[in-house]
Amino acid sequence: MAKMRLLTLATVAHGRSELSLEEVASSLDESPDNVERWVVRAISEGVLDGRIDQLNRKVLVKSAFQRKFDTNEWAFLDGKLSCWIENLEHVIKFIGEQKVAK
């Protein structure tokens, strides 16, 4: 049950910069008084990167664990890897040219 709550929190937080503690409590089916410990646990386990704003009763999210990886994510990753490979090929070519020039 604990893992399901952490994964639910990741899903709710994904792509958002802030959440109210009440929204988190509702998503986790937990009382608002106990929800901060779930957020702290999610941060400590790497499910969330962020902090709790206790004064405004919000969770400020930097990033959240991504639970799904579909076509859009694969296309984005393919683009990044292709760019990285191209850059490495340019570096290898440049180093080869420098060796020949010596």
C-alpha positions as CSV (number, residue, x, y, z in Angstrom):
1,M,0.0,0.0,0.0
2,A,2.9,2.4,0.8
3,K,4.5,1.9,-2.6
4,M,1.1,2.5,-4.3
5,R,0.8,5.8,-2.4
6,L,4.3,6.9,-3.4
7,L,3.6,6.0,-7.1
8,T,0.3,7.9,-6.9
9,L,2.0,10.9,-5.5
10,A,4.6,10.7,-8.4
11,T,1.8,10.6,-10.9
12,V,-0.1,13.5,-9.4
13,A,3.1,15.6,-9.1
14,H,4.5,14.8,-12.6
15,G,4.6,17.9,-14.8
16,R,3.5,20.2,-12.0
17,S,5.4,22.8,-10.1
18,E,3.2,22.9,-7.0
19,L,0.4,20.9,-5.3
20,S,-1.7,21.8,-2.3
21,L,-1.4,19.4,0.7
22,E,-5.1,19.0,0.5
23,E,-4.9,17.8,-3.1
24,V,-2.2,15.3,-2.1
25,A,-4.3,14.1,0.8
26,S,-7.3,13.6,-1.5
27,S,-5.1,11.7,-4.0
28,L,-3.6,9.4,-1.4
29,D,-6.9,9.0,0.5
30,E,-5.1,10.2,3.6
31,S,-6.0,12.7,6.2
32,P,-4.5,16.2,5.7
33,D,-2.7,15.9,9.0
34,N,-0.7,12.8,7.9
35,V,0.1,13.8,4.3
36,E,3.3,15.7,5.1
37,R,5.0,12.4,6.1
38,W,4.2,10.9,2.7
39,V,5.7,13.8,0.9
40,V,8.8,13.6,3.1
41,R,9.0,9.9,2.4
42,A,8.6,10.5,-1.4
43,I,11.4,13.0,-1.3
44,S,13.7,10.8,0.7
45,E,13.1,7.8,-1.6
46,G,13.7,9.9,-4.7
47,V,10.1,9.7,-6.0
48,L,9.9,13.5,-5.8
49,D,12.4,16.3,-5.8
50,G,11.0,19.3,-4.0
51,R,10.1,20.7,-0.7
52,I,7.1,21.4,1.5
53,D,6.0,25.0,2.0
54,Q,4.3,24.6,5.4
55,L,3.2,28.2,5.7
56,N,1.2,28.0,2.4
57,R,0.4,24.3,2.8
58,K,1.9,23.4,-0.6
59,V,4.4,21.0,-2.1
60,L,6.8,22.8,-4.4
61,V,7.9,20.2,-7.0
62,K,11.2,20.4,-9.0
63,S,10.7,17.0,-10.6
64,A,8.8,13.7,-10.1
65,F,9.5,10.1,-11.0
66,Q,8.0,9.3,-14.4
67,R,5.9,6.2,-14.3
68,K,5.2,5.8,-17.9
69,F,7.5,5.9,-20.9
70,D,5.5,6.0,-24.2
71,T,6.1,7.0,-27.8
72,N,6.6,10.7,-27.1
73,E,9.3,10.0,-24.5
74,W,11.0,7.5,-26.8
75,A,11.0,10.1,-29.6
76,F,12.5,12.7,-27.3
77,L,15.2,10.2,-26.1
78,D,16.0,9.3,-29.7
79,G,16.5,12.9,-30.6
80,K,18.8,13.6,-27.6
81,L,20.8,10.4,-28.3
82,S,21.2,11.2,-32.0
83,C,22.4,14.7,-31.1
84,W,24.8,13.3,-28.6
85,I,26.2,10.8,-31.1
86,E,26.6,13.5,-33.7
87,N,28.5,15.7,-31.3
88,L,30.8,12.8,-30.4
89,E,31.5,12.2,-34.0
90,H,32.5,15.8,-34.4
91,V,34.8,15.6,-31.4
92,I,36.4,12.4,-32.8
93,K,36.9,14.0,-36.2
94,F,38.4,17.2,-34.6
95,I,40.8,15.1,-32.5
96,G,41.8,13.1,-35.6
97,E,42.5,16.3,-37.6
98,Q,44.6,17.7,-34.7
99,K,46.7,14.5,-34.7
100,V,47.3,14.7,-38.5
101,A,48.2,18.4,-38.2
102,K,51.0,17.7,-35.8
